[in-house]
Amino acid sequence: MKCPYCGNDEDKVVDSRAVKEGRAVRRRRECVSCGKRFTTYEYIQDFDLTIVKSDGRREPYDRQKLVKGLILACRKRPVSLKRIEATADEIENDLMNQSKGELDSKYVGELVMDKLKKLDEVAYVRFASVYKKFKDVNEFWEMLKELLGKAEDS
């Protein structure tokens, strides 16, 4: 495991525990070079899922890619890593329940947007602006008006 601080390949595990109802292992690691600690998670890939991209390419499902996208959308927002991980778990559970072996990336993207809308509206707008590939500012404005209209109804 590479240290996220100095890039060294050597570390020691200082604590391990089961998390997520035993579906994952959380490990606290300490870099032998710089001495800084970091956390890793190991998950059992208990379902084989292929994501079909819009151009027809097929990729294996990658939880890390999902979590990275959520972290990027929530950057500098008051959303903890714990909440991001829980959101990733929810999305993953939905994917497992829908899975027939292959899922459209469009379905996954819409699911992520739905979860982000509930988690943090700014993160939702960030993700949607990249995911939907707006052609111009008017399309972006229409999405914002729709979001603001639903907020006023609440």
C-alpha positions, -999 to 999 in steps of 0.1 A, spaced: 0 0 0 15 34 -10 16 61 16 -7 90 5 17 114 21 52 104 10 45 76 -16 66 50 3 55 14 -3 61 1 32 37 4 61 25 -15 91 -10 -22 101 -17 -8 136 -54 -17 138 -79 -38 119 -117 -42 125 -147 -54 106 -171 -27 94 -203 -25 73 -219 -56 89 -187 -76 83 -187 -68 45 -155 -48 48 -123 -45 69 -110 -11 81 -73 -10 86 -53 18 102 -18 19 87 14 37 96 40 45 71 74 32 81 91 61 63 73 92 74 54 78 104 20 93 93 -11 72 97 -39 66 71 -69 44 68 -77 18 41 -108 -3 35 -110 -37 20 -143 -48 5 -155 -81 -8 -166 -78 -44 -196 -100 -39 -212 -92 -72 -199 -92 -107 -211 -62 -125 -202 -46 -158 -210 -10 -166 -219 -3 -203 -206 31 -212 -225 55 -236 -201 46 -264 -207 9 -260 -175 1 -241 -178 -22 -211 -159 -17 -178 -160 -37 -146 -178 -19 -118 -153 -1 -96 -163 11 -61 -133 33 -58 -143 52 -89 -177 58 -74 -163 70 -41 -138 93 -59 -166 109 -79 -186 114 -47 -156 129 -29 -150 153 -58 -186 164 -59 -186 170 -21 -152 188 -21 -152 217 4 -188 209 14 -199 200 50 -201 163 41 -180 138 60 -162 109 45 -184 86 66 -215 101 49 -199 97 15 -190 61 22 -226 55 34 -240 70 2 -216 48 -18 -230 18 1 -266 28 -7 -257 32 -44 -239 -1 -44 -269 -19 -27 -292 -4 -54 -269 -16 -81 -267 -51 -66 -305 -53 -65 -309 -41 -101 -280 -60 -115 -285 -85 -143 -247 -86 -148 -247 -54 -168 -260 -19 -162 -260 12 -183 -237 40 -171 -267 63 -176 -286 44 -149 -256 46 -125 -252 83 -132 -289 90 -125 -287 70 -93 -257 90 -81 -274 123 -89 -305 112 -70 -285 103 -39 -264 135 -41 -295 156 -44 -306 143 -10 -270 145 5 -260 180 -6 -276 202 -33 -243 219 -42 -226 185 -47 -256 175 -68 -252 206 -90 -215 200 -94 -219 163 -104 -249 171 -127 -230 198 -145 -202 174 -154 -224 143 -159 -251 160 -181 -225 178 -202 -246 209 -206 -243 225 -241 -247 260 -228 -255 280 -197 -293 280 -204 -294 242 -199 -276 247 -166 -299 275 -156 -330 253 -163 -316 226 -140 -311 252 -113 -346 266 -117 -360 231 -114 -340 225 -82 -350 259 -67 -386 253 -76 -386 220 -57 -369 237 -28 -397 263 -26 -424 236 -27 -409 219 4 
